[in-house]
């Protein structure tokens, strides 16, 4: 049984990235990759809260959360960024070319860039694509469920915005007749395909991806990461327990 560390009611995988990729690839289910700004949403967004707490696996993408947890509890949780996980998953797929992958992207531009990247990685033969619509507050997509059930992939990679992708992932998990591995991987796919400016692995390794994104697009990312400071108070107050709704103020 893989080791986990519960933080704010979310069970985070506490092993290596290779172990995480192998467990998900073999067992299927829903993977969540909550960053610090998104994790605060568990206090005011009930659908997001249910998605991350219901995930079959969550990985600790947030370097801030990992450091806070170590300082406050003296316990360690393995940090596995979404970018690192996706790179290892792609490496595994190159040796499992019989496993079909459905790539869910947010736009036609992202679709074209993903095709080009997969062609470079020699993974186009087993790739299928779905351009996600703009979802409302309630995330539901019956057309996507039909597409997956009619032509079941082994893997479903969701590369749309954080906070929405987890809700879509849970909707799929609860409504599909099949059980693929569903990865709510977000911006990691855009970094690799060039749909967003890439994050060097040294920056990811030293927890500096947030800084590079803030420098490149300060109006977008500075407010988002500042909201993540609320995470420190939540962890200090609740540790491993799920906070009550409306406790992020």
C-alpha positions as a Markdown table, in Angstrom:
| # | Residue | x | y | z |
|---|---|---|---|---|
| 1 | Unk | 0.0 | 0.0 | 0.0 |
| 2 | Unk | 1.6 | 3.3 | -1.0 |
| 3 | Unk | 2.5 | 5.7 | 1.9 |
| 4 | Unk | 0.4 | 8.9 | 2.2 |
| 5 | Unk | 0.6 | 12.0 | 4.3 |
| 6 | Unk | -2.7 | 13.7 | 5.1 |
| 7 | Unk | -2.7 | 17.5 | 4.9 |
| 8 | Unk | -5.9 | 19.6 | 5.3 |
| 9 | Unk | -7.9 | 16.4 | 4.7 |
| 10 | Unk | -6.2 | 15.6 | 1.4 |
| 11 | Unk | -4.2 | 12.4 | 1.2 |
| 12 | Unk | -0.9 | 13.2 | -0.5 |
| 13 | Unk | 1.2 | 10.4 | -2.1 |
| 14 | Unk | 4.5 | 10.1 | -0.2 |
| 15 | Unk | 6.7 | 8.1 | -2.5 |
| 16 | Unk | 8.8 | 8.7 | -5.6 |
| 17 | Unk | 7.6 | 10.1 | -8.8 |
| 18 | Unk | 8.3 | 6.8 | -10.6 |
| 19 | Unk | 6.2 | 5.0 | -8.0 |
| 20 | Unk | 3.4 | 7.5 | -8.4 |
| 21 | Unk | 3.4 | 7.1 | -12.2 |
| 22 | Unk | 3.4 | 3.3 | -12.0 |
| 23 | Unk | 0.5 | 3.2 | -9.4 |
| 24 | Unk | -1.7 | 5.5 | -11.5 |
| 25 | Unk | -0.9 | 3.8 | -14.8 |
| 26 | Unk | -1.6 | 0.3 | -13.3 |
| 27 | Unk | -4.7 | 1.1 | -11.1 |
| 28 | Unk | -6.3 | 4.0 | -12.9 |
| 29 | Unk | -8.4 | 6.5 | -11.0 |
| 30 | Unk | -8.2 | 10.3 | -10.4 |
| 31 | Unk | -4.9 | 12.2 | -9.8 |
| 32 | Unk | -5.1 | 15.7 | -8.4 |
| 33 | Unk | -2.1 | 18.1 | -8.4 |
| 34 | Unk | -3.3 | 21.0 | -6.1 |
| 35 | Unk | -1.0 | 24.1 | -6.1 |
| 36 | Unk | -1.0 | 26.3 | -3.0 |
| 37 | Unk | -3.4 | 29.0 | -4.4 |
| 38 | Unk | -5.9 | 26.3 | -5.6 |
| 39 | Unk | -5.7 | 24.3 | -2.3 |
| 40 | Unk | -7.1 | 27.3 | -0.4 |
| 41 | Unk | -10.3 | 26.8 | -2.4 |
| 42 | Unk | -11.2 | 23.8 | -0.3 |
| 43 | Unk | -12.6 | 26.3 | 2.2 |
| 44 | Unk | -15.1 | 28.0 | -0.1 |
| 45 | Unk | -15.6 | 25.8 | -3.2 |
| 46 | Unk | -17.5 | 22.6 | -2.3 |
| 47 | Unk | -17.1 | 21.0 | -5.7 |
| 48 | Unk | -13.4 | 21.5 | -5.7 |
| 49 | Unk | -13.2 | 20.4 | -2.1 |
| 50 | Unk | -15.0 | 17.1 | -3.0 |
| 51 | Unk | -12.8 | 16.6 | -6.0 |
| 52 | Unk | -9.4 | 16.8 | -4.3 |
| 53 | Unk | -10.5 | 14.9 | -1.2 |
| 54 | Unk | -12.0 | 12.1 | -3.4 |
| 55 | Unk | -9.0 | 11.8 | -5.7 |
| 56 | Unk | -7.4 | 8.3 | -5.7 |
| 57 | Unk | -4.0 | 10.1 | -5.6 |
| 58 | Unk | -2.9 | 13.6 | -4.9 |
| 59 | Unk | 0.7 | 14.7 | -5.3 |
| 60 | Unk | 2.3 | 17.6 | -3.4 |
| 61 | Unk | 3.1 | 20.1 | -6.2 |
| 62 | Unk | 3.3 | 23.0 | -3.8 |
| 63 | Unk | 6.9 | 23.6 | -2.5 |
| 64 | Unk | 5.4 | 26.1 | 0.0 |
| 65 | Unk | 3.1 | 23.5 | 1.4 |
| 66 | Unk | 5.9 | 20.9 | 1.7 |
| 67 | Unk | 8.1 | 23.4 | 3.5 |
| 68 | Unk | 5.3 | 24.6 | 5.8 |
| 69 | Unk | 4.4 | 21.0 | 6.7 |
| 70 | Unk | 8.0 | 20.2 | 7.6 |
| 71 | Unk | 8.4 | 23.3 | 9.7 |
| 72 | Unk | 5.1 | 22.9 | 11.6 |
| 73 | Unk | 5.0 | 19.1 | 12.1 |
| 74 | Unk | 8.5 | 17.9 | 11.5 |
| 75 | Unk | 7.1 | 15.4 | 9.1 |
| 76 | Unk | 8.1 | 15.0 | 5.5 |
| 77 | Unk | 6.0 | 14.7 | 2.3 |
| 78 | Unk | 7.6 | 14.1 | -1.0 |
| 79 | Unk | 7.3 | 17.0 | -3.4 |
| 80 | Unk | 6.3 | 15.8 | -6.9 |
| 81 | Unk | 5.5 | 18.7 | -9.2 |
| 82 | Unk | 3.0 | 18.3 | -12.0 |
| 83 | Unk | 5.7 | 19.1 | -14.5 |
| 84 | Unk | 8.0 | 16.3 | -13.1 |
| 85 | Unk | 5.1 | 13.8 | -13.0 |
| 86 | Unk | 4.1 | 14.5 | -16.6 |
| 87 | Unk | 7.6 | 14.2 | -17.9 |
| 88 | Unk | 8.0 | 10.8 | -16.2 |
| 89 | Unk | 4.5 | 9.7 | -17.5 |
| 90 | Unk | 5.6 | 10.7 | -21.0 |
| 91 | Unk | 8.8 | 8.7 | -20.6 |
| 92 | Unk | 6.8 | 5.7 | -19.6 |
| 93 | Unk | 4.4 | 6.1 | -22.5 |
| 94 | Unk | 7.3 | 5.9 | -25.0 |
| 95 | Unk | 7.8 | 2.3 | -23.9 |
| 96 | Unk | 4.1 | 1.5 | -23.7 |
| 97 | Unk | 3.0 | 2.5 | -27.2 |
| 98 | Unk | -0.1 | 0.3 | -27.1 |
| 99 | Unk | -1.7 | 2.5 | -24.4 |
| 100 | Unk | -4.0 | 5.1 | -25.8 |
| 101 | Unk | -4.0 | 8.6 | -24.4 |
| 102 | Unk | -6.8 | 11.2 | -24.6 |
| 103 | Unk | -5.4 | 14.7 | -24.3 |
| 104 | Unk | -7.9 | 17.3 | -23.1 |
| 105 | Unk | -6.8 | 20.9 | -24.0 |
| 106 | Unk | -8.4 | 24.3 | -23.6 |
| 107 | Unk | -8.1 | 25.7 | -27.2 |
| 108 | Unk | -7.4 | 25.0 | -30.8 |
| 109 | Unk | -4.0 | 26.6 | -30.4 |
| 110 | Unk | -3.2 | 24.3 | -27.5 |
| 111 | Unk | -4.4 | 21.4 | -29.6 |
| 112 | Unk | -2.0 | 22.2 | -32.4 |
| 113 | Unk | 1.0 | 22.7 | -30.1 |
| 114 | Unk | 0.2 | 19.5 | -28.3 |
| 115 | Unk | 0.2 | 17.6 | -31.6 |
| 116 | Unk | 3.5 | 19.1 | -32.6 |
| 117 | Unk | 5.0 | 18.2 | -29.2 |
| 118 | Unk | 3.7 | 14.6 | -29.3 |
| 119 | Unk | 5.0 | 14.2 | -32.9 |
| 120 | Unk | 8.5 | 15.2 | -31.6 |
| 121 | Unk | 8.0 | 12.7 | -28.7 |
| 122 | Unk | 6.9 | 9.9 | -31.2 |
| 123 | Unk | 3.5 | 9.6 | -29.3 |
| 124 | Unk | 1.0 | 10.7 | -32.0 |
| 125 | Unk | 0.0 | 7.1 | -33.0 |
| 126 | Unk | -1.9 | 6.4 | -29.8 |
| 127 | Unk | -3.0 | 10.0 | -29.1 |
| 128 | Unk | -6.6 | 11.3 | -29.2 |
| 129 | Unk | -7.7 | 14.9 | -28.5 |
| 130 | Unk | -10.6 | 16.8 | -27.0 |
| 131 | Unk | -10.9 | 20.6 | -27.0 |
| 132 | Unk | -12.8 | 21.4 | -23.8 |
| 133 | Unk | -15.6 | 23.9 | -23.8 |
| 134 | Unk | -15.7 | 26.8 | -21.4 |
| 135 | Unk | -17.3 | 25.2 | -18.3 |
| 136 | Unk | -19.6 | 27.0 | -16.0 |
| 137 | Unk | -19.8 | 26.8 | -12.2 |
| 138 | Unk | -21.2 | 23.2 | -12.5 |
| 139 | Unk | -18.7 | 21.2 | -14.5 |
| 140 | Unk | -20.5 | 18.5 | -16.6 |
| 141 | Unk | -19.6 | 17.2 | -20.0 |
| 142 | Unk | -21.7 | 14.3 | -21.3 |
| 143 | Unk | -20.2 | 14.4 | -24.8 |
| 144 | Unk | -16.8 | 13.8 | -23.3 |
| 145 | Unk | -18.1 | 10.8 | -21.2 |
| 146 | Unk | -19.6 | 9.3 | -24.4 |
| 147 | Unk | -16.3 | 9.8 | -26.3 |
| 148 | Unk | -14.3 | 8.0 | -23.6 |
| 149 | Unk | -16.8 | 5.2 | -23.0 |
| 150 | Unk | -17.0 | 4.5 | -26.8 |
| 151 | Unk | -13.3 | 4.5 | -27.3 |
| 152 | Unk | -11.7 | 3.9 | -23.9 |
| 153 | Unk | -8.2 | 5.2 | -23.5 |
| 154 | Unk | -5.7 | 4.0 | -20.8 |
| 155 | Unk | -4.9 | 7.5 | -19.8 |
| 156 | Unk | -6.8 | 10.8 | -19.8 |
| 157 | Unk | -4.6 | 13.9 | -19.4 |
| 158 | Unk | -6.5 | 17.1 | -18.5 |
| 159 | Unk | -4.6 | 20.2 | -19.4 |
| 160 | Unk | -7.0 | 23.0 | -18.5 |
| 161 | Unk | -7.2 | 25.5 | -15.7 |
| 162 | Unk | -6.7 | 24.6 | -12.1 |
| 163 | Unk | -9.8 | 24.5 | -10.0 |
| 164 | Unk | -11.9 | 23.5 | -13.1 |
| 165 | Unk | -9.9 | 20.4 | -14.2 |
| 166 | Unk | -10.3 | 18.7 | -10.8 |
| 167 | Unk | -14.1 | 19.1 | -11.1 |
| 168 | Unk | -14.0 | 17.7 | -14.6 |
| 169 | Unk | -11.8 | 14.8 | -13.4 |
| 170 | Unk | -14.2 | 13.9 | -10.6 |
| 171 | Unk | -17.2 | 14.1 | -13.0 |
| 172 | Unk | -15.5 | 11.7 | -15.3 |
| 173 | Unk | -14.5 | 9.3 | -12.5 |
| 174 | Unk | -18.1 | 9.2 | -11.3 |
| 175 | Unk | -19.8 | 8.9 | -14.7 |
| 176 | Unk | -17.6 | 6.7 | -16.9 |
| 177 | Unk | -18.2 | 3.0 | -17.3 |
| 178 | Unk | -14.5 | 2.5 | -17.7 |
| 179 | Unk | -11.6 | 3.4 | -15.4 |
| 180 | Unk | -8.7 | 5.1 | -17.1 |
| 181 | Unk | -6.0 | 6.9 | -15.2 |
| 182 | Unk | -7.2 | 10.6 | -15.2 |
| 183 | Unk | -4.5 | 13.2 | -14.6 |
| 184 | Unk | -5.5 | 16.8 | -13.6 |
| 185 | Unk | -2.1 | 18.1 | -14.7 |
| 186 | Unk | -3.0 | 21.7 | -15.6 |
| 187 | Unk | -0.2 | 24.0 | -16.7 |
| 188 | Unk | 2.4 | 21.3 | -16.8 |
| 189 | Unk | 1.2 | 20.3 | -20.3 |
| 190 | Unk | 1.3 | 23.9 | -21.5 |
| 191 | Unk | 4.9 | 24.2 | -20.2 |
| 192 | Unk | 6.0 | 21.2 | -22.3 |
| 193 | Unk | 4.1 | 22.0 | -25.4 |
| 194 | Unk | 5.0 | 25.7 | -25.5 |
| 195 | Unk | 1.5 | 27.0 | -25.0 |
| 196 | Unk | 2.9 | 28.7 | -21.9 |
| 197 | Unk | 6.6 | 29.8 | -21.4 |
| 198 | Unk | 8.5 | 26.8 | -20.1 |
| 199 | Unk | 9.7 | 26.3 | -16.5 |
| 200 | Unk | 13.4 | 25.1 | -16.4 |
| 201 | Unk | 13.8 | 21.9 | -14.3 |
| 202 | Unk | 16.3 | 23.7 | -12.1 |
| 203 | Unk | 13.6 | 26.2 | -11.2 |
| 204 | Unk | 11.1 | 23.4 | -10.6 |
| 205 | Unk | 13.6 | 21.5 | -8.4 |
| 206 | Unk | 14.3 | 24.5 | -6.2 |
| 207 | Unk | 10.6 | 25.5 | -5.9 |
| 208 | Unk | 11.1 | 28.6 | -8.0 |
| 209 | Unk | 8.5 | 28.0 | -10.8 |
| 210 | Unk | 6.1 | 30.4 | -9.0 |
| 211 | Unk | 8.8 | 33.2 | -9.2 |
| 212 | Unk | 9.4 | 32.8 | -12.9 |
| 213 | Unk | 5.7 | 32.8 | -13.7 |
| 214 | Unk | 5.2 | 35.9 | -11.5 |
| 215 | Unk | 8.1 | 37.8 | -13.3 |
| 216 | Unk | 6.7 | 36.9 | -16.7 |
| 217 | Unk | 3.1 | 37.7 | -16.0 |
| 218 | Unk | 2.9 | 39.7 | -12.7 |
| 219 | Unk | -0.7 | 40.9 | -13.2 |
| 220 | Unk | -1.9 | 37.3 | -13.5 |
| 221 | Unk | 0.2 | 35.4 | -11.1 |
| 222 | Unk | 1.2 | 37.8 | -8.3 |
| 223 | Unk | -2.3 | 38.1 | -6.9 |
| 224 | Unk | -2.8 | 34.3 | -7.4 |
| 225 | Unk | 0.3 | 33.4 | -5.4 |
| 226 | Unk | -0.4 | 36.1 | -2.7 |
| 227 | Unk | -3.7 | 34.4 | -2.1 |
| 228 | Unk | -1.7 | 31.2 | -1.4 |
| 229 | Unk | -0.3 | 32.8 | 1.8 |
| 230 | Unk | -3.6 | 31.9 | 3.4 |
| 231 | Unk | -2.4 | 28.3 | 3.2 |
| 232 | Unk | 0.1 | 28.9 | 6.0 |
| 233 | Unk | -2.7 | 29.9 | 8.4 |
| 234 | Unk | -4.8 | 26.9 | 7.4 |
| 235 | Unk | -2.1 | 24.4 | 7.9 |
| 236 | Unk | -1.1 | 25.9 | 11.2 |
| 237 | Unk | -4.7 | 25.7 | 12.4 |
| 238 | Unk | -5.9 | 22.5 | 11.0 |
| 239 | Unk | -2.8 | 20.4 | 10.2 |
| 240 | Unk | -4.2 | 17.1 | 8.8 |
| 241 | Unk | -7.9 | 17.8 | 9.3 |
| 242 | Unk | -10.2 | 19.1 | 6.5 |
| 243 | Unk | -11.0 | 22.8 | 7.4 |
| 244 | Unk | -14.6 | 23.8 | 7.7 |
| 245 | Unk | -16.2 | 25.7 | 4.8 |
| 246 | Unk | -15.6 | 29.5 | 4.8 |
| 247 | Unk | -12.4 | 29.2 | 7.0 |
| 248 | Unk | -10.1 | 30.9 | 4.5 |
| 249 | Unk | -10.8 | 34.6 | 5.5 |
